């Protein structure tokens, strides 16, 4: 998978309530990857983790403090936009 495929998938999630529901109940990265693949995106676990790592490196100190403070239930398989609460589809 390329970063473009994951970016395209995450963009699709913004507009698709069914994908949003599926990702909200995904308990792990494998399930999230399966959801992306089922939706037609060539996504792998390794590339998803690499993408998230790059995104985490770009977080501000305030975002990191919020994540460390327990405002995030789990990170693996969660779009970064849910980590820093910038997406509409996150709880």
ZAGULUM-512930 format. One record per residue: residue number from 1; residue in three letters; x, y, z of N, C-alpha, C in turn. Coordinates in Angstrom, 2 decimals, always signed. Atoms other than C-alpha are relative to their C-alpha. Example, Ala and Ser with C-alpha at 12.3 -4.5 7.8 and 13.67 -1.06 7.14 Angstrom:
<setis>
n 1	res ALA	n_px +0.89	n_py -1.19	n_pz +0.00	ca_px +12.30	ca_py -4.50	ca_pz +7.80	c_px +0.90	c_py +1.20	c_pz +0.00
n 2	res SER	n_px -0.82	n_py -1.19	n_pz -0.06	ca_px +13.67	ca_py -1.06	ca_pz +7.14	c_px -0.77	c_py +1.09	c_pz +0.73
</setis>
This chain:
<setis>
n 1	res UNK	n_px +0.83	n_py -1.17	n_pz +0.00	ca_px +0.00	ca_py +0.00	ca_pz +0.00	c_px +0.87	c_py +1.23	c_pz +0.00
n 2	res UNK	n_px -0.71	n_py -1.26	n_pz -0.04	ca_px +1.10	ca_py +3.51	ca_pz -0.51	c_px -0.72	c_py +0.93	c_pz +0.98
n 3	res UNK	n_px +0.61	n_py -1.00	n_pz -0.88	ca_px +0.48	ca_py +6.46	ca_pz +1.74	c_px -1.23	c_py +0.61	c_pz -0.66
n 4	res UNK	n_px +1.13	n_py -0.55	n_pz +0.73	ca_px -1.85	ca_py +7.70	ca_pz -0.97	c_px -1.25	c_py -0.85	c_pz +0.16
n 5	res UNK	n_px +1.14	n_py +0.89	n_pz -0.18	ca_px -4.07	ca_py +4.63	ca_pz -0.61	c_px -0.64	c_py +0.19	c_pz +1.38
n 6	res UNK	n_px +0.53	n_py -0.21	n_pz -1.34	ca_px -4.42	ca_py +5.13	ca_pz +3.14	c_px -0.64	c_py +1.37	c_pz +0.12
n 7	res UNK	n_px +0.58	n_py -1.34	n_pz -0.01	ca_px -5.01	ca_py +8.85	ca_pz +2.70	c_px -1.35	c_py +0.01	c_pz -0.71
n 8	res UNK	n_px +1.26	n_py +0.09	n_pz +0.75	ca_px -7.69	ca_py +8.07	ca_pz +0.12	c_px -1.06	c_py -0.73	c_pz +0.82
n 9	res UNK	n_px +0.95	n_py +0.73	n_pz -0.84	ca_px -9.30	ca_py +5.56	ca_pz +2.47	c_px -0.52	c_py +0.90	c_pz +1.12
n 10	res UNK	n_px +0.42	n_py -0.87	n_pz -1.10	ca_px -9.34	ca_py +8.02	ca_pz +5.38	c_px -0.88	c_py +1.14	c_pz -0.50
n 11	res UNK	n_px +0.87	n_py -1.01	n_pz +0.59	ca_px -10.84	ca_py +10.66	ca_pz +3.08	c_px -1.38	c_py -0.58	c_pz -0.29
n 12	res UNK	n_px +1.27	n_py +0.66	n_pz +0.27	ca_px -13.52	ca_py +8.18	ca_pz +2.04	c_px -0.80	c_py -0.21	c_pz +1.28
n 13	res UNK	n_px +0.66	n_py +0.22	n_pz -1.29	ca_px -14.28	ca_py +7.47	ca_pz +5.69	c_px -0.76	c_py +1.25	c_pz +0.44
n 14	res UNK	n_px +0.65	n_py -1.26	n_pz -0.39	ca_px -15.14	ca_py +11.13	ca_pz +6.23	c_px -1.39	c_py +0.14	c_pz -0.59
n 15	res UNK	n_px +1.26	n_py -0.16	n_pz +0.70	ca_px -17.99	ca_py +10.87	ca_pz +3.74	c_px -0.90	c_py -1.24	c_pz +0.06
n 16	res UNK	n_px +0.74	n_py +1.27	n_pz +0.00	ca_px -19.18	ca_py +7.31	ca_pz +4.45	c_px -0.33	c_py -0.43	c_pz +1.43
n 17	res UNK	n_px +0.39	n_py +0.32	n_pz -1.38	ca_px -21.15	ca_py +6.74	ca_pz +7.64	c_px +0.12	c_py -1.49	c_pz +0.30
n 18	res UNK	n_px -0.13	n_py +1.44	n_pz -0.24	ca_px -21.06	ca_py +2.97	ca_pz +7.19	c_px +1.46	c_py -0.36	c_pz +0.33
n 19	res UNK	n_px -1.41	n_py +0.23	n_pz -0.31	ca_px -17.25	ca_py +2.95	ca_pz +7.09	c_px +0.34	c_py +0.55	c_pz +1.39
n 20	res UNK	n_px -0.22	n_py -0.58	n_pz -1.32	ca_px -17.25	ca_py +5.23	ca_pz +10.12	c_px -0.46	c_py -0.94	c_pz +1.11
n 21	res UNK	n_px +0.55	n_py +0.93	n_pz -1.00	ca_px -19.45	ca_py +2.80	ca_pz +12.05	c_px +0.89	c_py -1.23	c_pz +0.14
n 22	res UNK	n_px -0.86	n_py +1.19	n_pz -0.03	ca_px -17.26	ca_py -0.15	ca_pz +11.08	c_px +1.31	c_py +0.28	c_pz +0.73
n 23	res UNK	n_px -1.28	n_py -0.33	n_pz -0.64	ca_px -14.07	ca_py +1.60	ca_pz +12.17	c_px -0.16	c_py +0.27	c_pz +1.49
n 24	res UNK	n_px +0.23	n_py -0.28	n_pz -1.42	ca_px -15.59	ca_py +2.71	ca_pz +15.46	c_px -0.02	c_py -1.27	c_pz +0.83
n 25	res UNK	n_px +0.08	n_py +1.25	n_pz -0.76	ca_px -16.14	ca_py -0.91	ca_pz +16.47	c_px +1.18	c_py -0.93	c_pz -0.29
n 26	res UNK	n_px -1.20	n_py +0.81	n_pz +0.28	ca_px -12.88	ca_py -2.23	ca_pz +15.00	c_px +0.86	c_py -0.03	c_pz +1.26
n 27	res UNK	n_px -0.75	n_py +0.13	n_pz -1.24	ca_px -10.96	ca_py -3.58	ca_pz +17.95	c_px +1.50	c_py -0.05	c_pz -0.17
n 28	res UNK	n_px -1.44	n_py +0.09	n_pz +0.20	ca_px -7.55	ca_py -3.82	ca_pz +16.35	c_px +0.35	c_py +0.43	c_pz -1.43
n 29	res UNK	n_px -0.48	n_py -0.45	n_pz +1.30	ca_px -5.44	ca_py -2.85	ca_pz +13.39	c_px -0.37	c_py -0.98	c_pz -1.11
n 30	res UNK	n_px +0.35	n_py +1.00	n_pz +1.02	ca_px -6.10	ca_py -6.12	ca_pz +11.54	c_px -1.42	c_py +0.22	c_pz -0.51
n 31	res UNK	n_px +1.39	n_py -0.23	n_pz +0.38	ca_px -9.82	ca_py -5.39	ca_pz +11.55	c_px -0.12	c_py +1.28	c_pz -0.82
n 32	res UNK	n_px +0.04	n_py -1.26	n_pz +0.75	ca_px -9.28	ca_py -1.80	ca_pz +10.40	c_px +0.56	c_py -0.18	c_pz -1.41
n 33	res UNK	n_px -0.59	n_py +0.28	n_pz +1.32	ca_px -7.05	ca_py -3.01	ca_pz +7.56	c_px -0.99	c_py -0.80	c_pz -0.85
n 34	res UNK	n_px +0.99	n_py +0.80	n_pz +0.74	ca_px -9.68	ca_py -5.59	ca_pz +6.57	c_px -1.15	c_py +0.87	c_pz -0.50
n 35	res UNK	n_px +1.07	n_py -0.91	n_pz +0.40	ca_px -12.32	ca_py -2.86	ca_pz +6.48	c_px +0.45	c_py +0.83	c_pz -1.20
n 36	res UNK	n_px -0.52	n_py -0.80	n_pz +1.12	ca_px -10.13	ca_py -0.73	ca_pz +4.22	c_px +0.11	c_py -0.83	c_pz -1.27
n 37	res UNK	n_px -0.15	n_py +0.87	n_pz +1.17	ca_px -9.37	ca_py -3.65	ca_pz +1.92	c_px -1.36	c_py -0.36	c_pz -0.59
n 38	res UNK	n_px +1.36	n_py +0.32	n_pz +0.45	ca_px -13.05	ca_py -4.61	ca_pz +1.76	c_px -0.61	c_py +1.17	c_pz -0.77
n 39	res UNK	n_px +0.50	n_py -1.20	n_pz +0.67	ca_px -13.75	ca_py -1.02	ca_pz +0.69	c_px +0.75	c_py +0.29	c_pz -1.29
n 40	res UNK	n_px -0.70	n_py -0.15	n_pz +1.27	ca_px -11.30	ca_py -1.42	ca_pz -2.20	c_px +1.32	c_py +0.74	c_pz +0.06
n 41	res UNK	n_px -1.27	n_py -0.71	n_pz -0.14	ca_px -8.16	ca_py +0.19	ca_pz -0.80	c_px +1.10	c_py -0.99	c_pz +0.36
n 42	res UNK	n_px -1.13	n_py +0.89	n_pz -0.23	ca_px -4.78	ca_py -1.57	ca_pz -0.88	c_px +0.77	c_py +0.50	c_pz +1.23
n 43	res UNK	n_px -0.54	n_py -0.46	n_pz -1.28	ca_px -3.86	ca_py -1.12	ca_pz +2.78	c_px +0.69	c_py -1.17	c_pz +0.70
n 44	res UNK	n_px -0.68	n_py +1.03	n_pz -0.79	ca_px -1.31	ca_py -3.07	ca_pz +4.84	c_px +0.21	c_py +0.52	c_pz +1.42
n 45	res UNK	n_px -0.24	n_py -0.39	n_pz -1.39	ca_px -0.69	ca_py -3.07	ca_pz +8.58	c_px +1.30	c_py +0.81	c_pz +0.12
n 46	res UNK	n_px -1.30	n_py -0.67	n_pz -0.12	ca_px +2.97	ca_py -2.05	ca_pz +8.19	c_px -0.07	c_py +1.43	c_pz -0.53
n 47	res UNK	n_px +0.07	n_py -1.34	n_pz +0.55	ca_px +2.19	ca_py +0.91	ca_pz +5.98	c_px -0.92	c_py +0.90	c_pz +0.82
n 48	res UNK	n_px +0.90	n_py -0.78	n_pz -0.86	ca_px -0.69	ca_py +2.00	ca_pz +8.23	c_px +0.77	c_py +0.48	c_pz +1.23
n 49	res UNK	n_px -0.80	n_py -0.38	n_pz -1.17	ca_px +1.66	ca_py +1.98	ca_pz +11.23	c_px +1.03	c_py +1.06	c_pz -0.36
n 50	res UNK	n_px -0.99	n_py -0.98	n_pz +0.45	ca_px +4.30	ca_py +3.87	ca_pz +9.27	c_px -0.67	c_py +1.36	c_pz -0.21
n 51	res UNK	n_px +0.76	n_py -1.23	n_pz +0.23	ca_px +1.70	ca_py +6.45	ca_pz +8.23	c_px -0.34	c_py +0.66	c_pz +1.33
n 52	res UNK	n_px +0.34	n_py -0.56	n_pz -1.31	ca_px +0.54	ca_py +6.88	ca_pz +11.83	c_px +1.23	c_py +0.55	c_pz +0.71
n 53	res UNK	n_px -1.22	n_py -0.47	n_pz -0.65	ca_px +4.10	ca_py +7.20	ca_pz +13.08	c_px +0.40	c_py +1.36	c_pz -0.56
n 54	res UNK	n_px -0.32	n_py -1.28	n_pz +0.61	ca_px +4.73	ca_py +10.00	ca_pz +10.60	c_px -0.94	c_py +1.09	c_pz +0.49
n 55	res UNK	n_px +0.97	n_py -0.97	n_pz -0.47	ca_px +1.54	ca_py +11.72	ca_pz +11.69	c_px +0.25	c_py +0.38	c_pz +1.46
n 56	res UNK	n_px -0.26	n_py -0.26	n_pz -1.41	ca_px +2.41	ca_py +11.38	ca_pz +15.37	c_px +1.19	c_py +0.93	c_pz +0.16
n 57	res UNK	n_px -1.17	n_py -0.87	n_pz -0.06	ca_px +5.77	ca_py +13.02	ca_pz +14.75	c_px -0.36	c_py +1.46	c_pz -0.27
n 58	res UNK	n_px +0.43	n_py -1.35	n_pz +0.33	ca_px +3.87	ca_py +16.04	ca_pz +13.48	c_px -0.96	c_py +0.59	c_pz +1.03
n 59	res UNK	n_px +0.92	n_py -0.51	n_pz -1.02	ca_px +1.64	ca_py +16.38	ca_pz +16.57	c_px +0.66	c_py +1.10	c_pz +0.82
n 60	res UNK	n_px -0.50	n_py -1.06	n_pz -0.87	ca_px +1.96	ca_py +19.47	ca_pz +18.69	c_px +0.17	c_py -0.55	c_pz +1.41
n 61	res UNK	n_px -0.16	n_py +0.40	n_pz -1.40	ca_px +2.98	ca_py +19.26	ca_pz +22.33	c_px -1.36	c_py -0.12	c_pz +0.69
n 62	res UNK	n_px +1.33	n_py +0.04	n_pz -0.61	ca_px -0.64	ca_py +19.98	ca_pz +23.31	c_px -0.73	c_py -1.29	c_pz -0.40
n 63	res UNK	n_px +0.62	n_py +1.25	n_pz +0.46	ca_px -1.87	ca_py +17.05	ca_pz +21.17	c_px +0.60	c_py -1.20	c_pz +0.72
n 64	res UNK	n_px -0.67	n_py +1.11	n_pz -0.68	ca_px +0.73	ca_py +14.74	ca_pz +22.71	c_px -0.40	c_py -0.06	c_pz +1.47
n 65	res UNK	n_px +0.43	n_py -0.03	n_pz -1.40	ca_px -0.22	ca_py +15.86	ca_pz +26.23	c_px -1.41	c_py -0.55	c_pz +0.14
n 66	res UNK	n_px +1.38	n_py +0.51	n_pz -0.05	ca_px -3.89	ca_py +15.16	ca_pz +25.49	c_px -0.03	c_py -1.51	c_pz -0.16
n 67	res UNK	n_px -0.04	n_py +1.45	n_pz +0.21	ca_px -3.07	ca_py +11.67	ca_pz +24.19	c_px +0.57	c_py -0.70	c_pz +1.22
n 68	res UNK	n_px -0.64	n_py +0.61	n_pz -1.17	ca_px -0.82	ca_py +10.92	ca_pz +27.16	c_px -0.91	c_py +0.10	c_pz +1.22
n 69	res UNK	n_px +0.91	n_py -0.20	n_pz -1.13	ca_px -3.53	ca_py +12.18	ca_pz +29.51	c_px -1.17	c_py -0.94	c_pz +0.02
n 70	res UNK	n_px +1.06	n_py +1.00	n_pz -0.01	ca_px -5.83	ca_py +9.35	ca_pz +28.58	c_px -1.22	c_py +0.36	c_pz -0.81
n 71	res UNK	n_px +1.17	n_py -0.37	n_pz +0.77	ca_px -8.15	ca_py +11.09	ca_pz +26.14	c_px -0.19	c_py -0.91	c_pz -1.21
n 72	res UNK	n_px +0.09	n_py +0.93	n_pz +1.13	ca_px -7.48	ca_py +8.37	ca_pz +23.56	c_px -0.06	c_py -1.42	c_pz +0.55
n 73	res UNK	n_px +0.14	n_py +1.36	n_pz -0.48	ca_px -8.69	ca_py +4.83	ca_pz +24.17	c_px +1.04	c_py -0.93	c_pz -0.58
n 74	res UNK	n_px -0.99	n_py +0.85	n_pz +0.65	ca_px -6.46	ca_py +3.08	ca_pz +21.64	c_px +0.47	c_py +0.71	c_pz -1.25
n 75	res UNK	n_px -0.59	n_py -0.70	n_pz +1.12	ca_px -4.18	ca_py +4.23	ca_pz +18.89	c_px +0.08	c_py -0.90	c_pz -1.23
n 76	res UNK	n_px -0.18	n_py +0.89	n_pz +1.14	ca_px -3.52	ca_py +1.20	ca_pz +16.69	c_px -1.33	c_py -0.17	c_pz -0.72
n 77	res UNK	n_px +1.20	n_py +0.15	n_pz +0.81	ca_px -6.04	ca_py +1.21	ca_pz +13.88	c_px -0.93	c_py +1.19	c_pz +0.05
n 78	res UNK	n_px +0.82	n_py -1.20	n_pz -0.08	ca_px -7.49	ca_py +4.59	ca_pz +14.83	c_px +0.61	c_py +1.05	c_pz -0.90
n 79	res UNK	n_px -0.55	n_py -1.08	n_pz +0.81	ca_px -7.12	ca_py +7.30	ca_pz +12.23	c_px +0.56	c_py +1.09	c_pz +0.90
n 80	res UNK	n_px -0.63	n_py -1.01	n_pz -0.82	ca_px -4.83	ca_py +9.99	ca_pz +13.55	c_px -0.94	c_py +1.16	c_pz +0.27
n 81	res UNK	n_px +0.94	n_py -1.09	n_pz -0.21	ca_px -7.58	ca_py +12.52	ca_pz +13.09	c_px -0.90	c_py -0.26	c_pz +1.20
n 82	res UNK	n_px +0.76	n_py +0.31	n_pz -1.20	ca_px -9.40	ca_py +10.68	ca_pz +15.87	c_px +0.86	c_py +0.17	c_pz +1.24
n 83	res UNK	n_px -0.89	n_py -0.18	n_pz -1.15	ca_px -6.35	ca_py +10.86	ca_pz +18.12	c_px -0.03	c_py +1.45	c_pz +0.44
n 84	res UNK	n_px -0.02	n_py -1.41	n_pz -0.38	ca_px -6.28	ca_py +14.63	ca_pz +17.98	c_px -1.37	c_py +0.65	c_pz -0.16
n 85	res UNK	n_px +1.40	n_py -0.42	n_pz +0.01	ca_px -10.06	ca_py +14.87	ca_pz +17.62	c_px -0.30	c_py +1.08	c_pz -1.03
n 86	res UNK	n_px +0.27	n_py -0.99	n_pz +1.03	ca_px -10.07	ca_py +16.82	ca_pz +14.36	c_px -1.00	c_py -0.50	c_pz -1.03
n 87	res UNK	n_px +0.95	n_py +0.54	n_pz +0.98	ca_px -12.41	ca_py +14.54	ca_pz +12.43	c_px -1.40	c_py -0.03	c_pz +0.56
n 88	res UNK	n_px +1.39	n_py +0.00	n_pz -0.41	ca_px -16.18	ca_py +14.75	ca_pz +12.53	c_px -0.50	c_py -1.38	c_pz +0.40
n 89	res UNK	n_px +0.52	n_py +1.34	n_pz -0.21	ca_px -16.58	ca_py +10.97	ca_pz +12.60	c_px +0.53	c_py -0.67	c_pz +1.26
n 90	res UNK	n_px -0.54	n_py +0.58	n_pz -1.23	ca_px -14.75	ca_py +10.41	ca_pz +15.90	c_px -0.93	c_py +0.31	c_pz +1.17
n 91	res UNK	n_px +0.81	n_py -0.25	n_pz -1.20	ca_px -16.54	ca_py +10.06	ca_pz +19.21	c_px +0.67	c_py +1.00	c_pz +0.89
</setis>
